[in-house]
């Protein structure tokens, strides 16, 4: 995967400008490649053990080969991009490198921290042992698969698993255990609960059908968990689901799921992976340094990727919400072009 937008010998003389990029996912890496090719000094800060973000720690190898991502990163390193790994950037409070220090010490800062938080279902029993946030569980698995931790540290599943959701994270939460851990956890059944039907699922009907046909996944379409209940050992032992029906709402592309009264039923489970959608994870709280967030948690910017604080830009999923990595990469490239314009002109108007 190529992030550097020029050959190493085509990098112009130093401009004397220094840029800090917070986040080494696709948006941050893409921006680093553009800015380095403009002659700027680039420093990338990331809390993880290696660059790549979700390309390394959340997306399966069979979707995005990690060797390609690492090769692209090495090109950036050889071109002079500076990586500060296992380094957390804090907002106006908390431990880590302070965002205000980066704004003070660099000529511009780009925030590209993605969507590492997940929505909760908000139902009783969601905090039981064995009920996991799917993205967090996948992260723990990849930490172990990459050798940063032991497979013994991967949160245990069991014979019967339920995945909740209909997006791409739900696909991976369904397939990864069956591909890599079926024998380890003696997995016998995987249920897939989705509040709409496969025809409305973000993962696409084709992907939905593939999981059923290839792995024997049991679909539970038009269902929503309303409660998780523990067994004698305190871990989750069952999920109560309510059946739904779809109703069209004027102005909305997809029909809305509406509960059917008295339709609850119970499914025995040993573990649940909740993939209810990812939400932006800016490294600061609302109003820090005067940077505003939108109602959905994304960073407020203008068309030139500028936040409400001078010198601070934002790109990728933290700016526009969860997306495919290609869109995040494109956003990083475009933000870098806007940032380069600012560095050359000094204009913020």
C-alpha positions as a printed Julia matrix, in Angstrom:
349×3 Matrix{Float64}:
   0.0     0.0    0.0
   1.54    3.28  -1.07
   1.35    6.35   1.18
   4.35    8.33  -0.08
   3.18   10.42  -3.03
   6.59   10.86  -4.68
   9.89    9.06  -5.07
  12.33    9.54  -2.23
  14.79   11.42  -4.42
  12.05   13.83  -5.56
  11.5    15.31  -2.09
  12.28   19.04  -2.3
  14.6    20.9    0.09
  13.23   21.48   3.61
  10.66   24.22   3.88
  11.44   24.8    7.53
   7.84   23.99   8.45
   7.0    21.26  10.99
   3.74   19.3   11.07
   2.41   17.0   13.79
  -0.08   14.31  12.78
  -2.06   12.64  15.55
  -3.05    9.14  14.43
  -1.2     6.67  12.2
  -4.2     5.13  10.45
  -4.91    5.5    6.73
  -5.79    9.22   6.95
  -2.71   10.08   8.97
  -0.36    7.98   6.83
  -1.78    9.39   3.61
  -1.36   12.93   4.88
   2.21   12.19   5.99
   3.06   10.97   2.48
   1.72   14.12   0.84
   3.3    16.56   3.31
   6.72   14.91   3.21
   6.68   15.18  -0.58
   6.14   18.92  -0.16
   9.36   19.19   1.84
   7.81   19.62   5.29
   9.14   17.95   8.43
   6.5    15.44   9.53
   6.02   13.84  12.94
   3.31   11.19  13.44
   2.08   10.33  16.95
   0.21    7.12  17.69
  -0.68    5.18  20.84
  -0.21    1.75  19.24
   2.92   -0.37  18.83
   3.23    0.18  15.09
   1.71    2.47  12.45
  -1.34    1.43  10.47
  -4.26    1.9   12.84
  -7.21   -0.29  11.93
  -5.38   -1.5    8.81
  -3.12   -3.44  11.18
  -5.13   -3.84  14.38
  -8.76   -4.22  13.28
  -9.09   -5.25   9.62
  -8.37   -8.92   8.76
  -5.33   -9.92   6.75
  -7.57  -11.46   4.09
  -9.12   -8.02   3.45
  -5.99   -5.86   3.7
  -2.59   -7.63   3.64
  -0.52   -6.26   6.5
   2.76   -6.7    4.6
   1.56   -4.11   2.1
   0.7    -1.63   4.86
   4.09   -2.16   6.53
   5.88   -1.71   3.2
   4.12    1.62   2.69
   5.07    2.71   6.2
   8.72    1.81   5.6
   8.72    4.03   2.52
   7.57    6.9    4.74
  10.32    6.16   7.26
  13.0     6.11   4.56
  11.64    9.4    3.24
  12.15   10.99   6.64
   8.75   10.79   8.33
   9.24   10.59  12.11
   7.01    8.15  14.02
   6.41    8.48  17.77
   4.77    5.17  18.71
   3.22    4.03  21.99
   2.68    7.75  22.54
  -0.77    8.91  23.57
  -1.84   12.44  22.78
  -4.17   13.91  25.41
  -6.45   16.87  25.05
  -6.55   19.58  27.68
  -6.49   17.0   30.49
  -5.27   13.47  31.02
  -1.92   11.74  30.71
   0.22   11.85  27.59
   1.59   14.4   25.16
  -0.59   17.48  25.46
  -2.33   18.65  22.3
  -1.65   22.25  23.33
   2.09   21.49  23.32
   1.9    20.17  19.77
  -0.02   23.26  18.66
   2.6    25.44  20.3
   5.65   23.59  18.99
   4.55   22.8   15.43
   3.48   25.01  12.55
   0.32   22.93  12.04
  -1.38   19.9   13.59
  -3.57   17.34  11.82
  -5.89   15.17  13.9
  -6.66   11.8   12.31
  -7.58    9.53  15.2
 -10.42    7.66  13.52
 -13.35    5.86  15.14
 -12.02    3.62  17.91
 -15.06    3.84  20.17
 -18.25    1.85  19.74
 -21.93    2.4   20.42
 -23.58    0.53  23.25
 -26.91   -1.24  22.98
 -28.04    0.21  26.29
 -29.71   -2.98  27.51
 -29.56   -4.8   30.88
 -26.69   -7.26  31.18
 -24.52   -5.56  28.57
 -21.76   -5.29  31.18
 -21.75   -9.02  31.97
 -18.53  -11.01  31.5
 -18.66  -12.55  28.05
 -20.47   -9.6   26.43
 -17.79   -7.83  24.42
 -17.57   -4.78  22.21
 -16.72   -6.45  18.89
 -14.08   -3.88  17.87
 -12.33   -4.21  21.24
 -12.35   -8.01  20.99
 -10.95   -7.9   17.45
  -8.21   -5.54  18.63
  -7.23   -7.97  21.39
  -7.14  -10.82  18.86
  -4.88   -8.92  16.45
  -2.6    -7.85  19.29
  -2.06  -11.55  19.95
  -1.88  -12.63  16.3
   0.81  -10.01  15.65
   2.82  -11.21  18.64
   2.36   -8.21  20.91
   0.43  -10.28  23.45
  -0.38  -13.96  24.0
  -3.39  -15.78  22.58
  -4.17  -16.64  26.2
  -5.04  -12.96  26.66
  -7.73  -12.98  23.96
 -11.09  -12.75  25.76
 -12.65  -16.24  25.74
 -15.7   -17.09  23.67
 -17.3   -20.53  23.9
 -19.52  -23.01  22.07
 -22.33  -20.63  21.15
 -21.62  -17.05  20.09
 -23.96  -14.25  19.11
 -22.81  -11.34  16.96
 -25.07   -8.26  17.04
 -24.95   -5.91  14.06
 -25.11   -5.72  10.29
 -22.01   -3.76   9.3
 -18.45   -4.6    8.34
 -17.31   -4.99  11.96
 -20.11   -7.54  12.42
 -18.76   -9.46   9.41
 -15.28   -9.62  10.91
 -16.6   -10.44  14.39
 -18.45  -13.37  12.83
 -15.72  -14.64  10.53
 -12.53  -14.16  12.54
 -13.5   -16.52  15.41
 -14.6   -19.18  12.93
 -11.46  -18.85  10.8
  -8.86  -18.72  13.55
 -10.32  -19.82  16.88
 -12.95  -22.45  16.14
 -10.94  -25.28  17.66
  -9.45  -23.2   20.46
 -12.89  -22.32  21.82
 -14.72  -25.33  20.37
 -17.14  -23.0   18.6
 -20.24  -24.86  17.47
 -22.75  -22.16  16.59
 -22.63  -18.5   15.65
 -25.82  -16.45  15.58
 -26.05  -13.16  13.71
 -28.68  -10.81  15.11
 -29.6    -7.8   12.99
 -32.49   -5.4   13.51
 -33.32   -5.21   9.81
 -33.0    -7.84   7.07
 -29.96   -8.75   5.02
 -31.36   -6.59   2.21
 -30.83   -3.45   4.31
 -27.59   -4.51   5.99
 -24.52   -2.3    5.4
 -22.5    -5.48   4.89
 -24.64   -6.26   1.75
 -26.91   -9.27   1.15
 -24.05  -11.05  -0.65
 -21.81  -10.86   2.41
 -24.68  -11.87   4.68
 -25.35  -14.92   2.52
 -21.65  -15.8    2.35
 -21.45  -16.05   6.13
 -24.45  -18.36   6.14
 -23.32  -20.57   3.26
 -19.6   -20.79   4.09
 -19.7   -20.97   7.87
 -23.21  -22.14   8.74
 -23.99  -18.92  10.61
 -27.59  -18.83  11.82
 -29.23  -15.53  10.88
 -31.6   -13.84  13.3
 -32.91  -11.08  11.09
 -35.38   -8.53  12.4
 -34.29   -9.07  16.0
 -32.89   -6.8   18.7
 -31.38   -7.93  22.03
 -33.32   -6.53  24.96
 -31.48   -8.27  27.8
 -28.48  -10.47  28.53
 -28.74  -12.84  31.5
 -26.0   -14.53  33.52
 -25.49  -18.21  34.31
 -24.34  -19.72  37.63
 -20.74  -18.63  36.96
 -21.75  -15.01  36.44
 -20.93  -14.98  32.71
 -23.55  -14.33  30.07
 -25.64  -17.43  29.44
 -28.58  -16.21  27.37
 -29.82  -13.35  25.27
 -33.42  -12.21  25.15
 -34.35  -10.88  21.73
 -37.41   -9.08  20.44
 -38.68   -9.51  16.93
 -39.06   -6.41  14.78
 -41.01   -5.3   11.76
 -39.99   -2.71   9.2
 -41.96    0.46   8.59
 -41.2     3.08   5.96
 -40.54    6.62   7.16
 -40.89    9.52   4.69
 -37.5    10.99   3.84
 -35.47    8.02   5.08
 -33.76    5.65   2.67
 -34.07    2.59   4.89
 -37.22    1.42   6.7
 -37.18    1.69  10.47
 -37.32   -1.41  12.69
 -40.29   -1.32  15.07
 -40.7    -3.78  18.0
 -43.45   -6.37  17.82
 -45.08   -6.55  21.29
 -44.98   -9.95  22.96
 -42.48  -11.41  20.5
 -39.53  -11.91  22.86
 -37.6   -15.17  22.78
 -34.42  -16.48  24.38
 -31.21  -17.83  22.86
 -28.54  -19.67  24.86
 -25.11  -18.11  24.36
 -21.63  -18.34  25.84
 -20.42  -15.01  24.46
 -21.76  -11.97  22.63
 -19.87   -9.65  20.27
 -21.67   -6.32  19.93
 -20.98   -4.5   16.66
 -23.48   -1.66  16.92
 -21.35    0.84  15.01
 -18.2     2.88  15.59
 -18.13    6.51  16.68
 -15.38    9.14  16.36
 -12.57    9.19  18.91
 -11.01   12.67  18.98
  -8.12   12.9   21.45
  -9.74   15.75  23.35
 -12.98   16.85  24.92
 -15.46   19.34  23.5
 -14.06   22.86  23.51
 -10.43   21.95  24.21
  -8.26   24.74  22.7
 -11.47   26.09  21.17
 -11.92   23.02  18.93
 -15.6    22.26  18.46
 -17.22   18.88  17.91
 -20.38   18.21  15.94
 -23.38   16.56  17.6
 -22.32   13.16  16.27
 -18.88   13.49  17.85
 -17.0    14.29  14.64
 -14.62   17.25  14.63
 -16.17   20.37  13.16
 -14.25   21.58  10.1
 -14.73   23.69   7.02
 -14.18   22.56   3.43
 -10.45   23.04   3.84
 -10.33   20.59   6.78
  -9.7    23.45   9.22
 -11.08   23.12  12.72
 -12.3    26.02  14.84
  -8.78   26.44  16.25
  -6.09   28.04  14.12
  -3.3    25.69  12.94
  -5.4    22.6   13.72
  -6.84   20.44  10.93
  -8.8    17.17  11.0
  -9.18   14.35   8.48
 -10.49   10.83   8.08
 -13.17    9.12  10.1
 -12.79   11.45  13.08
 -13.94   14.19  10.7
 -16.64   12.44   8.65
 -17.58    9.33  10.63
 -16.82    5.64  10.14
 -16.02    4.77   6.54
 -14.03    2.42   4.33
 -10.29    2.9    4.62
 -10.05    4.18   1.03
 -12.23    7.16   1.93
 -10.12    7.85   5.01
  -6.95    7.73   2.94
  -8.46   10.12   0.39
  -9.49   12.48   3.17
  -5.96   12.49   4.56
  -4.5    13.3    1.15
  -6.92   16.18   0.61
  -6.4    17.54   4.11
  -2.63   17.5    3.56
  -3.04   19.59   0.41
  -5.1    22.15   2.34
  -2.61   22.11   5.19
   0.29   22.65   2.76
  -1.53   25.69   1.36
  -1.81   27.12   4.86
   1.89   26.52   5.58
   2.9    28.28   2.37
   0.55   31.24   2.6
  -0.06   31.59   6.34
  -3.68   32.44   5.53
  -6.47   31.1    7.75
  -9.25   33.17   6.2
